[in-house]
């Protein structure tokens, strides 16, 4: 699995048991977990329609992991 140090740190700080998934090469599970994080804390009040800073960063991590491992 191709991960930058920056992406690994983001994952370790926001997703539990991520080390196990990384070692097993579970790209789909990691992408799903990032999507869940975005759904939980990635949108800005008051309407929760637009992404907040966390959501934008999480989306960048998602995109890089997808591009580096799924294409």
N, C-alpha and C positions, 0 to 999 in steps of 0.2 A: 504494500500500500504506500502510495506517495503522499506524504504529509510534510508541510513546512513546520519548523519549530514554532512559529507564531500560531499556526492552526492547531497544533498539538496542545499548546498552552491554553488556547481558547476552549478546546474540547475538555481538557482536564478540569478546567475551572467551572464548566457548566453542565457536564453530563457525567452521571455516576457510572461506574464500571466501564468507562471508555477504554481503559488499557486492555481489557480482555478482548473487546471487539477489534481494536487495532491489531493486536497480535494474531487474531483469527482472520483478519482481512475482511471483516464484515462491513463492506462499504455501504450497502443498502440500509443496514440497521443504523449506522452512523448518520447517514443522510436523513433518515426518518426521525432520529433523535434531535437533530438540529432543527428540523421542521417543527417538532413539538415545542422546542425552546422558543422558536420564533412565535408560535401561536400563543404561548404562555406569557412571554414578557417582551415581545418585539414590536409592540404597537403603542403609539402615543395617544394620551388622552387629549381632548375629551371624548372624541368619537371612536377612538381606537381603529381608525381607518388607515392612517399613514404610519410608516415605520418610524420607530425611534432609533437612537444611536445604536443600541444593542441589536435591534432587528436588522439594521443595515450591515453591521459587522458580521452578524451570524449568517446573513445571506451571502456575503463575500466568501466566508469560510465554506459554506455549502457549495457555492459555485466552483471554487478552486478544487475542492475534493472531488466533485463530480467531473470536472474537466480533466483532472490528472488521473482518474481511476476508472472512469466509465466510458470514455470516448475512444 
